[in-house]
Amino acid sequence: MAHQLRAEYGPEGPSGAVLKWHVVRTGEPTMAMCGAPVDPGAESKPETAWGTGLRICQQCGSLYLHEVPFHGAEHG
Ligand SMILES: [Zn+2]
């Protein structure tokens, strides 16, 4: 697996709600594809959780679709 989803939390931190999910490359787990720093302790999900209704960081999402085109096939 080449990518993971990592949580970004709101002001309450990990005890609060997940603000959005960034996509990270597994070789670079502390930096999101959009350039945002990712807390090493943030919750992670496998990339198969993509498209299950999670709120994904828009910038990460568009970069991810370039790297994993099969996800974007339906969008042309
Ligand atoms: Zn992002």
N, CA, C, O and the ligand as a Tripos MOL2 file, in Angstrom:
@<TRIPOS>MOLECULE
protein
  305   303    77     0     0
PROTEIN
NO_CHARGES

@<TRIPOS>ATOM
      1 N           0.8370   -1.1980    0.0000 N.3       1 MET1
      2 CA          0.0000    0.0000    0.0000 C.3       1 MET1
      3 C           0.8720    1.2470    0.0000 C.2       1 MET1
      4 O           1.7790    1.3700    0.8230 O.2       1 MET1
      5 N           0.6090    2.1550   -0.8990 N.am      2 ALA2
      6 CA          1.4900    3.3060   -1.0740 C.3       2 ALA2
      7 C           0.9950    4.5560   -0.3630 C.2       2 ALA2
      8 O           1.7520    5.5090   -0.1720 O.2       2 ALA2
      9 N          -0.2660    4.5540    0.0270 N.am      3 HIS3
     10 CA         -0.8240    5.7480    0.6450 C.3       3 HIS3
     11 C          -1.6260    5.3730    1.8950 C.2       3 HIS3
     12 O          -2.0750    4.2410    2.0710 O.2       3 HIS3
     13 N          -1.7760    6.3750    2.7400 N.am      4 GLN4
     14 CA         -2.6140    6.2310    3.9320 C.3       4 GLN4
     15 C          -3.3990    7.5180    4.1070 C.2       4 GLN4
     16 O          -2.9990    8.5780    3.6260 O.2       4 GLN4
     17 N          -4.5180    7.4090    4.8010 N.am      5 LEU5
     18 CA         -5.2600    8.6060    5.1890 C.3       5 LEU5
     19 C          -4.8990    8.9120    6.6370 C.2       5 LEU5
     20 O          -4.8520    8.0140    7.4780 O.2       5 LEU5
     21 N          -4.6450   10.1870    6.9210 N.am      6 ARG6
     22 CA         -4.2940   10.5850    8.2880 C.3       6 ARG6
     23 C          -5.2040   11.7280    8.7280 C.2       6 ARG6
     24 O          -5.5060   12.6400    7.9580 O.2       6 ARG6
     25 N          -5.6280   11.6510    9.9750 N.am      7 ALA7
     26 CA         -6.5880   12.6160   10.4950 C.3       7 ALA7
     27 C          -5.9280   13.9450   10.8420 C.2       7 ALA7
     28 O          -4.8050   13.9900   11.3430 O.2       7 ALA7
     29 N          -6.6600   15.0320   10.5600 N.am      8 GLU8
     30 CA         -6.3070   16.3380   11.1050 C.3       8 GLU8
     31 C          -7.4270   16.7310   12.0440 C.2       8 GLU8
     32 O          -8.5980   16.7390   11.6630 O.2       8 GLU8
     33 N          -7.0620   17.0560   13.2800 N.am      9 TYR9
     34 CA         -8.0720   17.3430   14.2880 C.3       9 TYR9
     35 C          -8.3380   18.8310   14.4040 C.2       9 TYR9
     36 O          -7.5200   19.6600   14.0060 O.2       9 TYR9
     37 N          -9.4820   19.1490   14.9490 N.am     10 GLY10
     38 CA         -9.8240   20.5320   15.2330 C.3      10 GLY10
     39 C          -9.1300   20.9900   16.5010 C.2      10 GLY10
     40 O          -8.2110   20.3340   16.9910 O.2      10 GLY10
     41 N          -9.5820   22.1400   17.0360 N.am     11 PRO11
     42 CA         -8.9400   22.7460   18.2030 C.3      11 PRO11
     43 C          -8.9170   21.8460   19.4360 C.2      11 PRO11
     44 O          -8.0690   22.0260   20.3100 O.2      11 PRO11
     45 N          -9.8210   20.8930   19.5190 N.am     12 GLU12
     46 CA         -9.8560   20.0160   20.6900 C.3      12 GLU12
     47 C          -8.8400   18.8860   20.6080 C.2      12 GLU12
     48 O          -8.6850   18.1210   21.5600 O.2      12 GLU12
     49 N          -8.1590   18.7790   19.4960 N.am     13 GLY13
     50 CA         -7.1830   17.7120   19.3620 C.3      13 GLY13
     51 C          -7.8550   16.3590   19.1710 C.2      13 GLY13
     52 O          -9.0350   16.2770   18.8280 O.2      13 GLY13
     53 N          -7.0860   15.3010   19.3970 N.am     14 PRO14
     54 CA         -7.5780   13.9470   19.1250 C.3      14 PRO14
     55 C          -8.8390   13.5700   19.8870 C.2      14 PRO14
     56 O          -9.5290   12.6280   19.4950 O.2      14 PRO14
     57 N          -9.1610   14.2860   20.9750 N.am     15 SER15
     58 CA        -10.3850   13.9650   21.7140 C.3      15 SER15
     59 C         -11.6130   14.5530   21.0240 C.2      15 SER15
     60 O         -12.7430   14.1650   21.3230 O.2      15 SER15
     61 N         -11.3910   15.4860   20.1030 N.am     16 GLY16
     62 CA        -12.4900   16.1090   19.3880 C.3      16 GLY16
     63 C         -12.7430   15.4300   18.0540 C.2      16 GLY16
     64 O         -12.3160   14.3010   17.8120 O.2      16 GLY16
     65 N         -13.4420   16.1460   17.2080 N.am     17 ALA17
     66 CA        -13.8000   15.5780   15.9160 C.3      17 ALA17
     67 C         -12.6360   15.6900   14.9410 C.2      17 ALA17
     68 O         -11.7850   16.5730   15.0520 O.2      17 ALA17
     69 N         -12.6240   14.7680   13.9800 N.am     18 VAL18
     70 CA        -11.6530   14.8670   12.8950 C.3      18 VAL18
     71 C         -12.1070   15.9630   11.9380 C.2      18 VAL18
     72 O         -13.2320   15.9480   11.4380 O.2      18 VAL18
     73 N         -11.2070   16.9140   11.6950 N.am     19 LEU19
     74 CA        -11.5210   18.0400   10.8290 C.3      19 LEU19
     75 C         -11.5710   17.5670    9.3770 C.2      19 LEU19
     76 O         -12.5400   17.8140    8.6600 O.2      19 LEU19
     77 N         -10.5220   16.8920    8.9690 N.am     20 LYS20
     78 CA        -10.4820   16.3090    7.6290 C.3      20 LYS20
     79 C          -9.3820   15.2720    7.5720 C.2      20 LYS20
     80 O          -8.5560   15.1640    8.4780 O.2      20 LYS20
     81 N          -9.3870   14.5230    6.5050 N.am     21 TRP21
     82 CA         -8.3880   13.4750    6.3240 C.3      21 TRP21
     83 C          -7.4320   13.8830    5.2240 C.2      21 TRP21
     84 O          -7.8380   14.2210    4.1120 O.2      21 TRP21
     85 N          -6.1400   13.8420    5.5600 N.am     22 HIS22
     86 CA         -5.1090   14.0880    4.5620 C.3      22 HIS22
     87 C          -4.6390   12.7500    4.0090 C.2      22 HIS22
     88 O          -4.8090   11.7020    4.6320 O.2      22 HIS22
     89 N          -4.0480   12.8140    2.8300 N.am     23 VAL23
     90 CA         -3.4380   11.6210    2.2580 C.3      23 VAL23
     91 C          -1.9240   11.7490    2.4130 C.2      23 VAL23
     92 O          -1.3440   12.7690    2.0410 O.2      23 VAL23
     93 N          -1.2890   10.7250    2.9560 N.am     24 VAL24
     94 CA          0.1700   10.7080    3.0440 C.3      24 VAL24
     95 C           0.7050    9.5210    2.2530 C.2      24 VAL24
     96 O           0.0330    8.4990    2.1110 O.2      24 VAL24
     97 N           1.9220    9.6690    1.7420 N.am     25 ARG25
     98 CA          2.6110    8.5170    1.1780 C.3      25 ARG25
     99 C           3.2110    7.7340    2.3420 C.2      25 ARG25
    100 O           3.6780    8.3250    3.3160 O.2      25 ARG25
    101 N           3.2000    6.4310    2.2440 N.am     26 THR26
    102 CA          3.6640    5.6340    3.3780 C.3      26 THR26
    103 C           5.1430    5.8760    3.6820 C.2      26 THR26
    104 O           5.5840    5.6630    4.8120 O.2      26 THR26
    105 N           5.9040    6.3170    2.6930 N.am     27 GLY27
    106 CA          7.3030    6.6230    2.9470 C.3      27 GLY27
    107 C           7.5080    7.9550    3.6450 C.2      27 GLY27
    108 O           8.6100    8.2660    4.0960 O.2      27 GLY27
    109 N           6.4590    8.7270    3.7310 N.am     28 GLU28
    110 CA          6.5400   10.0970    4.2430 C.3      28 GLU28
    111 C           5.3620   10.3520    5.1920 C.2      28 GLU28
    112 O           4.5330   11.2260    4.9350 O.2      28 GLU28
    113 N           5.2930    9.5880    6.2880 N.am     29 PRO29
    114 CA          4.0720    9.5620    7.0920 C.3      29 PRO29
    115 C           3.7740   10.8380    7.8660 C.2      29 PRO29
    116 O           2.6670   10.9830    8.3850 O.2      29 PRO29
    117 N           4.7190   11.7690    7.9620 N.am     30 THR30
    118 CA          4.4560   12.9730    8.7480 C.3      30 THR30
    119 C           4.1960   14.1950    7.8770 C.2      30 THR30
    120 O           4.0830   15.3100    8.3870 O.2      30 THR30
    121 N           4.1000   13.9890    6.5530 N.am     31 MET31
    122 CA          3.7470   15.1120    5.7030 C.3      31 MET31
    123 C           2.6550   14.7060    4.7180 C.2      31 MET31
    124 O           2.7870   13.7330    3.9760 O.2      31 MET31
    125 N           1.5820   15.4770    4.7360 N.am     32 ALA32
    126 CA          0.4900   15.2030    3.8070 C.3      32 ALA32
    127 C           0.9120   15.5540    2.3930 C.2      32 ALA32
    128 O           1.8500   16.3240    2.1880 O.2      32 ALA32
    129 N           0.2180   14.9880    1.4220 N.am     33 MET33
    130 CA          0.5340   15.2800    0.0230 C.3      33 MET33
    131 C           0.3510   16.7510   -0.2920 C.2      33 MET33
    132 O           1.0010   17.2650   -1.2030 O.2      33 MET33
    133 N          -0.5190   17.4490    0.4400 N.am     34 CYS34
    134 CA         -0.7470   18.8750    0.2130 C.3      34 CYS34
    135 C           0.3180   19.7280    0.8840 C.2      34 CYS34
    136 O           0.3350   20.9470    0.7100 O.2      34 CYS34
    137 N           1.2180   19.0950    1.6590 N.am     35 GLY35
    138 CA          2.2800   19.8370    2.3130 C.3      35 GLY35
    139 C           2.0260   20.1110    3.7850 C.2      35 GLY35
    140 O           2.9110   20.6000    4.4870 O.2      35 GLY35
    141 N           0.8220   19.8020    4.2610 N.am     36 ALA36
    142 CA          0.5100   20.0420    5.6660 C.3      36 ALA36
    143 C           1.2400   19.0200    6.5420 C.2      36 ALA36
    144 O           1.3470   17.8480    6.1840 O.2      36 ALA36
    145 N           1.7400   19.4770    7.6940 N.am     37 PRO37
    146 CA          2.3550   18.5240    8.6190 C.3      37 PRO37
    147 C           1.2930   17.6320    9.2420 C.2      37 PRO37
    148 O           0.1830   18.0820    9.5230 O.2      37 PRO37
    149 N           1.6340   16.3680    9.4580 N.am     38 VAL38
    150 CA          0.6890   15.4250   10.0400 C.3      38 VAL38
    151 C           1.2370   14.9590   11.3830 C.2      38 VAL38
    152 O           2.3890   14.5390   11.4890 O.2      38 VAL38
    153 N           0.4020   15.0390   12.3910 N.am     39 ASP39
    154 CA          0.7820   14.5710   13.7230 C.3      39 ASP39
    155 C           1.1090   13.0840   13.6590 C.2      39 ASP39
    156 O           0.2950   12.2850   13.1970 O.2      39 ASP39
    157 N           2.3160   12.7090   14.1300 N.am     40 PRO40
    158 CA          2.6940   11.2960   14.0610 C.3      40 PRO40
    159 C           1.7220   10.3960   14.8110 C.2      40 PRO40
    160 O           1.6180    9.2050   14.5180 O.2      40 PRO40
    161 N           1.0050   10.9710   15.7840 N.am     41 GLY41
    162 CA          0.0710   10.1610   16.5520 C.3      41 GLY41
    163 C          -1.3520   10.2000   16.0260 C.2      41 GLY41
    164 O          -2.2520    9.5960   16.6090 O.2      41 GLY41
    165 N          -1.5590   10.9180   14.9110 N.am     42 ALA42
    166 CA         -2.9100   11.0520   14.3830 C.3      42 ALA42
    167 C          -3.4340    9.7070   13.8860 C.2      42 ALA42
    168 O          -2.6840    8.8570   13.4040 O.2      42 ALA42
    169 N          -4.7240    9.5510   14.0190 N.am     43 GLU43
    170 CA         -5.3650    8.3300   13.5660 C.3      43 GLU43
    171 C          -5.1200    8.1180   12.0740 C.2      43 GLU43
    172 O          -5.0870    9.0750   11.3010 O.2      43 GLU43
    173 N          -4.9490    6.8760   11.6840 N.am     44 SER44
    174 CA         -4.7410    6.6050   10.2620 C.3      44 SER44
    175 C          -5.7640    5.5960    9.7650 C.2      44 SER44
    176 O          -6.2990    4.7960   10.5330 O.2      44 SER44
    177 N          -6.0200    5.6500    8.4820 N.am     45 LYS45
    178 CA         -6.8980    4.6780    7.8390 C.3      45 LYS45
    179 C          -6.2240    4.1900    6.5700 C.2      45 LYS45
    180 O          -5.4490    4.9220    5.9540 O.2      45 LYS45
    181 N          -6.5100    2.9700    6.1820 N.am     46 PRO46
    182 CA         -5.9630    2.4840    4.9140 C.3      46 PRO46
    183 C          -6.5890    3.2420    3.7560 C.2      46 PRO46
    184 O          -7.6960    3.7640    3.8820 O.2      46 PRO46
    185 N          -5.8960    3.3050    2.6380 N.am     47 GLU47
    186 CA         -6.4310    4.0830    1.5190 C.3      47 GLU47
    187 C          -7.6960    3.4600    0.9510 C.2      47 GLU47
    188 O          -8.4070    4.0940    0.1720 O.2      47 GLU47
    189 N          -7.9780    2.2260    1.3370 N.am     48 THR48
    190 CA         -9.2270    1.6120    0.8880 C.3      48 THR48
    191 C         -10.4380    2.3000    1.5230 C.2      48 THR48
    192 O         -11.5710    2.0870    1.0900 O.2      48 THR48
    193 N         -10.1990    3.1310    2.5600 N.am     49 ALA49
    194 CA        -11.2900    3.8870    3.1680 C.3      49 ALA49
    195 C         -11.6850    5.0780    2.3030 C.2      49 ALA49
    196 O         -12.6750    5.7570    2.5740 O.2      49 ALA49
    197 N         -10.9030    5.3180    1.2690 N.am     50 TRP50
    198 CA        -11.2100    6.3900    0.3180 C.3      50 TRP50
    199 C         -12.6080    6.1580   -0.2750 C.2      50 TRP50
    200 O         -12.9670    5.0370   -0.6330 O.2      50 TRP50
    201 N         -13.3750    7.2320   -0.3680 N.am     51 GLY51
    202 CA        -14.6700    7.1150   -1.0260 C.3      51 GLY51
    203 C         -15.7590    6.5380   -0.1500 C.2      51 GLY51
    204 O         -16.8460    6.2220   -0.6340 O.2      51 GLY51
    205 N         -15.4780    6.3950    1.1430 N.am     52 THR52
    206 CA        -16.5020    5.8530    2.0350 C.3      52 THR52
    207 C         -17.1950    6.9640    2.7990 C.2      52 THR52
    208 O         -17.7970    6.7140    3.8440 O.2      52 THR52
    209 N         -17.1200    8.1870    2.2950 N.am     53 GLY53
    210 CA        -17.8290    9.2900    2.9190 C.3      53 GLY53
    211 C         -16.9850   10.1140    3.8610 C.2      53 GLY53
    212 O         -17.4960   11.0220    4.5170 O.2      53 GLY53
    213 N         -15.6940    9.8120    3.9420 N.am     54 LEU54
    214 CA        -14.8160   10.6190    4.7800 C.3      54 LEU54
    215 C         -14.6220   11.9940    4.1490 C.2      54 LEU54
    216 O         -14.6790   12.1500    2.9290 O.2      54 LEU54
    217 N         -14.3920   12.9870    5.0090 N.am     55 ARG55
    218 CA        -14.1140   14.3250    4.5080 C.3      55 ARG55
    219 C         -12.6120   14.4210    4.2090 C.2      55 ARG55
    220 O         -11.7950   14.5670    5.1170 O.2      55 ARG55
    221 N         -12.2770   14.3380    2.9520 N.am     56 ILE56
    222 CA        -10.8690   14.3220    2.5470 C.3      56 ILE56
    223 C         -10.4100   15.7390    2.2300 C.2      56 ILE56
    224 O         -11.1520   16.5190    1.6320 O.2      56 ILE56
    225 N          -9.1950   16.0670    2.6280 N.am     57 CYS57
    226 CA         -8.5770   17.3330    2.2550 C.3      57 CYS57
    227 C          -8.6360   17.4760    0.7310 C.2      57 CYS57
    228 O          -8.2180   16.5820   -0.0050 O.2      57 CYS57
    229 N          -9.1620   18.6140    0.2740 N.am     58 GLN58
    230 CA         -9.4020   18.7700   -1.1640 C.3      58 GLN58
    231 C          -8.1140   18.6970   -1.9820 C.2      58 GLN58
    232 O          -8.0670   18.0770   -3.0450 O.2      58 GLN58
    233 N          -7.0760   19.3420   -1.4650 N.am     59 GLN59
    234 CA         -5.8050   19.3690   -2.1850 C.3      59 GLN59
    235 C          -5.1760   17.9780   -2.2310 C.2      59 GLN59
    236 O          -4.6930   17.5390   -3.2740 O.2      59 GLN59
    237 N          -5.1870   17.2930   -1.0910 N.am     60 CYS60
    238 CA         -4.6820   15.9210   -1.0610 C.3      60 CYS60
    239 C          -5.4780   15.0480   -2.0260 C.2      60 CYS60
    240 O          -4.9190   14.2150   -2.7400 O.2      60 CYS60
    241 N          -6.7870   15.2550   -2.0340 N.am     61 GLY61
    242 CA         -7.6430   14.4520   -2.8780 C.3      61 GLY61
    243 C          -7.2860   14.5720   -4.3440 C.2      61 GLY61
    244 O          -7.2250   13.5720   -5.0600 O.2      61 GLY61
    245 N          -7.0490   15.8060   -4.7970 N.am     62 SER62
    246 CA         -6.7790   15.9770   -6.2150 C.3      62 SER62
    247 C          -5.3890   15.4260   -6.5650 C.2      62 SER62
    248 O          -5.1960   14.8610   -7.6410 O.2      62 SER62
    249 N          -4.4240   15.5930   -5.6480 N.am     63 LEU63
    250 CA         -3.0870   15.0370   -5.8980 C.3      63 LEU63
    251 C          -3.1310   13.5090   -5.9020 C.2      63 LEU63
    252 O          -2.4890   12.8500   -6.7200 O.2      63 LEU63
    253 N          -3.9000   12.9750   -4.9720 N.am     64 TYR64
    254 CA         -4.0090   11.5230   -4.8630 C.3      64 TYR64
    255 C          -4.5990   10.9210   -6.1370 C.2      64 TYR64
    256 O          -4.1470    9.8800   -6.6150 O.2      64 TYR64
    257 N          -5.6050   11.5870   -6.6720 N.am     65 LEU65
    258 CA         -6.2460   11.0630   -7.8800 C.3      65 LEU65
    259 C          -5.2930   11.0670   -9.0760 C.2      65 LEU65
    260 O          -5.4430   10.2680  -10.0010 O.2      65 LEU65
    261 N          -4.3160   11.9700   -9.0490 N.am     66 HIS66
    262 CA         -3.3220   11.9510  -10.1180 C.3      66 HIS66
    263 C          -2.4060   10.7390   -9.9990 C.2      66 HIS66
    264 O          -1.9600   10.1820  -11.0020 O.2      66 HIS66
    265 N          -2.1280   10.3340   -8.7450 N.am     67 GLU67
    266 CA         -1.2220    9.2100   -8.5280 C.3      67 GLU67
    267 C          -1.9430    7.8770   -8.6330 C.2      67 GLU67
    268 O          -1.3390    6.8640   -8.9840 O.2      67 GLU67
    269 N          -3.2250    7.8780   -8.3330 N.am     68 VAL68
    270 CA         -3.9960    6.6430   -8.3370 C.3      68 VAL68
    271 C          -5.2020    6.8380   -9.2500 C.2      68 VAL68
    272 O          -6.3310    6.9630   -8.7760 O.2      68 VAL68
    273 N          -4.9620    6.8630  -10.5590 N.am     69 PRO69
    274 CA         -5.9990    7.2800  -11.5170 C.3      69 PRO69
    275 C          -7.2560    6.4250  -11.4900 C.2      69 PRO69
    276 O          -8.3260    6.9020  -11.8670 O.2      69 PRO69
    277 N          -7.1560    5.1730  -11.0550 N.am     70 PHE70
    278 CA         -8.3650    4.3430  -11.1350 C.3      70 PHE70
    279 C          -9.4770    4.8750  -10.2460 C.2      70 PHE70
    280 O         -10.6580    4.6510  -10.5120 O.2      70 PHE70
    281 N          -9.0860    5.5940   -9.1710 N.am     71 HIS71
    282 CA        -10.1120    6.1820   -8.3100 C.3      71 HIS71
    283 C         -10.8690    7.2890   -9.0450 C.2      71 HIS71
    284 O         -12.0410    7.5470   -8.7710 O.2      71 HIS71
    285 N         -10.1730    7.9390   -9.9860 N.am     72 GLY72
    286 CA        -10.7610    9.1020  -10.6330 C.3      72 GLY72
    287 C         -11.4420    8.7890  -11.9450 C.2      72 GLY72
    288 O         -11.9730    9.6850  -12.6010 O.2      72 GLY72
    289 N         -11.4310    7.5250  -12.3350 N.am     73 ALA73
    290 CA        -11.9620    7.1370  -13.6380 C.3      73 ALA73
    291 C         -13.3850    7.6440  -13.8670 C.2      73 ALA73
    292 O         -13.7420    8.0750  -14.9640 O.2      73 ALA73
    293 N         -14.1810    7.5790  -12.8110 N.am     74 GLU74
    294 CA        -15.5810    7.9830  -12.9600 C.3      74 GLU74
    295 C         -15.7350    9.4820  -13.1710 C.2      74 GLU74
    296 O         -16.7440    9.9490  -13.6990 O.2      74 GLU74
    297 N         -14.7230   10.2260  -12.7510 N.am     75 HIS75
    298 CA        -14.8120   11.6780  -12.8680 C.3      75 HIS75
    299 C         -14.2550   12.1840  -14.1850 C.2      75 HIS75
    300 O         -14.2510   13.3900  -14.4300 O.2      75 HIS75
    301 N         -13.7910   11.2970  -15.0250 N.am     76 GLY76
    302 CA        -13.2360   11.6810  -16.3040 C.3      76 GLY76
    303 C         -11.8200   12.2070  -16.1460 C.2      76 GLY76
    304 O         -11.1870   12.5830  -17.1330 O.2      76 GLY76
    305 ZN         -4.0890   17.6130    2.7020 Zn       77 ZN77
@<TRIPOS>BOND
     1     1     2 1
     2     2     3 1
     3     3     4 2
     4     3     5 am
     5     5     6 1
     6     6     7 1
     7     7     8 2
     8     7     9 am
     9     9    10 1
    10    10    11 1
    11    11    12 2
    12    11    13 am
    13    13    14 1
    14    14    15 1
    15    15    16 2
    16    15    17 am
    17    17    18 1
    18    18    19 1
    19    19    20 2
    20    19    21 am
    21    21    22 1
    22    22    23 1
    23    23    24 2
    24    23    25 am
    25    25    26 1
    26    26    27 1
    27    27    28 2
    28    27    29 am
    29    29    30 1
    30    30    31 1
    31    31    32 2
    32    31    33 am
    33    33    34 1
    34    34    35 1
    35    35    36 2
    36    35    37 am
    37    37    38 1
    38    38    39 1
    39    39    40 2
    40    39    41 am
    41    41    42 1
    42    42    43 1
    43    43    44 2
    44    43    45 am
    45    45    46 1
    46    46    47 1
    47    47    48 2
    48    47    49 am
    49    49    50 1
    50    50    51 1
    51    51    52 2
    52    51    53 am
    53    53    54 1
    54    54    55 1
    55    55    56 2
    56    55    57 am
    57    57    58 1
    58    58    59 1
    59    59    60 2
    60    59    61 am
    61    61    62 1
    62    62    63 1
    63    63    64 2
    64    63    65 am
    65    65    66 1
    66    66    67 1
    67    67    68 2
    68    67    69 am
    69    69    70 1
    70    70    71 1
    71    71    72 2
    72    71    73 am
    73    73    74 1
    74    74    75 1
    75    75    76 2
    76    75    77 am
    77    77    78 1
    78    78    79 1
    79    79    80 2
    80    79    81 am
    81    81    82 1
    82    82    83 1
    83    83    84 2
    84    83    85 am
    85    85    86 1
    86    86    87 1
    87    87    88 2
    88    87    89 am
    89    89    90 1
    90    90    91 1
    91    91    92 2
    92    91    93 am
    93    93    94 1
    94    94    95 1
    95    95    96 2
    96    95    97 am
    97    97    98 1
    98    98    99 1
    99    99   100 2
   100    99   101 am
   101   101   102 1
   102   102   103 1
   103   103   104 2
   104   103   105 am
   105   105   106 1
   106   106   107 1
   107   107   108 2
   108   107   109 am
   109   109   110 1
   110   110   111 1
   111   111   112 2
   112   111   113 am
   113   113   114 1
   114   114   115 1
   115   115   116 2
   116   115   117 am
   117   117   118 1
   118   118   119 1
   119   119   120 2
   120   119   121 am
   121   121   122 1
   122   122   123 1
   123   123   124 2
   124   123   125 am
   125   125   126 1
   126   126   127 1
   127   127   128 2
   128   127   129 am
   129   129   130 1
   130   130   131 1
   131   131   132 2
   132   131   133 am
   133   133   134 1
   134   134   135 1
   135   135   136 2
   136   135   137 am
   137   137   138 1
   138   138   139 1
   139   139   140 2
   140   139   141 am
   141   141   142 1
   142   142   143 1
   143   143   144 2
   144   143   145 am
   145   145   146 1
   146   146   147 1
   147   147   148 2
   148   147   149 am
   149   149   150 1
   150   150   151 1
   151   151   152 2
   152   151   153 am
   153   153   154 1
   154   154   155 1
   155   155   156 2
   156   155   157 am
   157   157   158 1
   158   158   159 1
   159   159   160 2
   160   159   161 am
   161   161   162 1
   162   162   163 1
   163   163   164 2
   164   163   165 am
   165   165   166 1
   166   166   167 1
   167   167   168 2
   168   167   169 am
   169   169   170 1
   170   170   171 1
   171   171   172 2
   172   171   173 am
   173   173   174 1
   174   174   175 1
   175   175   176 2
   176   175   177 am
   177   177   178 1
   178   178   179 1
   179   179   180 2
   180   179   181 am
   181   181   182 1
   182   182   183 1
   183   183   184 2
   184   183   185 am
   185   185   186 1
   186   186   187 1
   187   187   188 2
   188   187   189 am
   189   189   190 1
   190   190   191 1
   191   191   192 2
   192   191   193 am
   193   193   194 1
   194   194   195 1
   195   195   196 2
   196   195   197 am
   197   197   198 1
   198   198   199 1
   199   199   200 2
   200   199   201 am
   201   201   202 1
   202   202   203 1
   203   203   204 2
   204   203   205 am
   205   205   206 1
   206   206   207 1
   207   207   208 2
   208   207   209 am
   209   209   210 1
   210   210   211 1
   211   211   212 2
   212   211   213 am
   213   213   214 1
   214   214   215 1
   215   215   216 2
   216   215   217 am
   217   217   218 1
   218   218   219 1
   219   219   220 2
   220   219   221 am
   221   221   222 1
   222   222   223 1
   223   223   224 2
   224   223   225 am
   225   225   226 1
   226   226   227 1
   227   227   228 2
   228   227   229 am
   229   229   230 1
   230   230   231 1
   231   231   232 2
   232   231   233 am
   233   233   234 1
   234   234   235 1
   235   235   236 2
   236   235   237 am
   237   237   238 1
   238   238   239 1
   239   239   240 2
   240   239   241 am
   241   241   242 1
   242   242   243 1
   243   243   244 2
   244   243   245 am
   245   245   246 1
   246   246   247 1
   247   247   248 2
   248   247   249 am
   249   249   250 1
   250   250   251 1
   251   251   252 2
   252   251   253 am
   253   253   254 1
   254   254   255 1
   255   255   256 2
   256   255   257 am
   257   257   258 1
   258   258   259 1
   259   259   260 2
   260   259   261 am
   261   261   262 1
   262   262   263 1
   263   263   264 2
   264   263   265 am
   265   265   266 1
   266   266   267 1
   267   267   268 2
   268   267   269 am
   269   269   270 1
   270   270   271 1
   271   271   272 2
   272   271   273 am
   273   273   274 1
   274   274   275 1
   275   275   276 2
   276   275   277 am
   277   277   278 1
   278   278   279 1
   279   279   280 2
   280   279   281 am
   281   281   282 1
   282   282   283 1
   283   283   284 2
   284   283   285 am
   285   285   286 1
   286   286   287 1
   287   287   288 2
   288   287   289 am
   289   289   290 1
   290   290   291 1
   291   291   292 2
   292   291   293 am
   293   293   294 1
   294   294   295 1
   295   295   296 2
   296   295   297 am
   297   297   298 1
   298   298   299 1
   299   299   300 2
   300   299   301 am
   301   301   302 1
   302   302   303 1
   303   303   304 2
@<TRIPOS>SUBSTRUCTURE
     1 MET1         2 RESIDUE 1 A MET
     2 ALA2         6 RESIDUE 1 A ALA
     3 HIS3        10 RESIDUE 1 A HIS
     4 GLN4        14 RESIDUE 1 A GLN
     5 LEU5        18 RESIDUE 1 A LEU
     6 ARG6        22 RESIDUE 1 A ARG
     7 ALA7        26 RESIDUE 1 A ALA
     8 GLU8        30 RESIDUE 1 A GLU
     9 TYR9        34 RESIDUE 1 A TYR
    10 GLY10       38 RESIDUE 1 A GLY
    11 PRO11       42 RESIDUE 1 A PRO
    12 GLU12       46 RESIDUE 1 A GLU
    13 GLY13       50 RESIDUE 1 A GLY
    14 PRO14       54 RESIDUE 1 A PRO
    15 SER15       58 RESIDUE 1 A SER
    16 GLY16       62 RESIDUE 1 A GLY
    17 ALA17       66 RESIDUE 1 A ALA
    18 VAL18       70 RESIDUE 1 A VAL
    19 LEU19       74 RESIDUE 1 A LEU
    20 LYS20       78 RESIDUE 1 A LYS
    21 TRP21       82 RESIDUE 1 A TRP
    22 HIS22       86 RESIDUE 1 A HIS
    23 VAL23       90 RESIDUE 1 A VAL
    24 VAL24       94 RESIDUE 1 A VAL
    25 ARG25       98 RESIDUE 1 A ARG
    26 THR26      102 RESIDUE 1 A THR
    27 GLY27      106 RESIDUE 1 A GLY
    28 GLU28      110 RESIDUE 1 A GLU
    29 PRO29      114 RESIDUE 1 A PRO
    30 THR30      118 RESIDUE 1 A THR
    31 MET31      122 RESIDUE 1 A MET
    32 ALA32      126 RESIDUE 1 A ALA
    33 MET33      130 RESIDUE 1 A MET
    34 CYS34      134 RESIDUE 1 A CYS
    35 GLY35      138 RESIDUE 1 A GLY
    36 ALA36      142 RESIDUE 1 A ALA
    37 PRO37      146 RESIDUE 1 A PRO
    38 VAL38      150 RESIDUE 1 A VAL
    39 ASP39      154 RESIDUE 1 A ASP
    40 PRO40      158 RESIDUE 1 A PRO
    41 GLY41      162 RESIDUE 1 A GLY
    42 ALA42      166 RESIDUE 1 A ALA
    43 GLU43      170 RESIDUE 1 A GLU
    44 SER44      174 RESIDUE 1 A SER
    45 LYS45      178 RESIDUE 1 A LYS
    46 PRO46      182 RESIDUE 1 A PRO
    47 GLU47      186 RESIDUE 1 A GLU
    48 THR48      190 RESIDUE 1 A THR
    49 ALA49      194 RESIDUE 1 A ALA
    50 TRP50      198 RESIDUE 1 A TRP
    51 GLY51      202 RESIDUE 1 A GLY
    52 THR52      206 RESIDUE 1 A THR
    53 GLY53      210 RESIDUE 1 A GLY
    54 LEU54      214 RESIDUE 1 A LEU
    55 ARG55      218 RESIDUE 1 A ARG
    56 ILE56      222 RESIDUE 1 A ILE
    57 CYS57      226 RESIDUE 1 A CYS
    58 GLN58      230 RESIDUE 1 A GLN
    59 GLN59      234 RESIDUE 1 A GLN
    60 CYS60      238 RESIDUE 1 A CYS
    61 GLY61      242 RESIDUE 1 A GLY
    62 SER62      246 RESIDUE 1 A SER
    63 LEU63      250 RESIDUE 1 A LEU
    64 TYR64      254 RESIDUE 1 A TYR
    65 LEU65      258 RESIDUE 1 A LEU
    66 HIS66      262 RESIDUE 1 A HIS
    67 GLU67      266 RESIDUE 1 A GLU
    68 VAL68      270 RESIDUE 1 A VAL
    69 PRO69      274 RESIDUE 1 A PRO
    70 PHE70      278 RESIDUE 1 A PHE
    71 HIS71      282 RESIDUE 1 A HIS
    72 GLY72      286 RESIDUE 1 A GLY
    73 ALA73      290 RESIDUE 1 A ALA
    74 GLU74      294 RESIDUE 1 A GLU
    75 HIS75      298 RESIDUE 1 A HIS
    76 GLY76      302 RESIDUE 1 A GLY
    77 ZN77       305 GROUP 0 **** ****
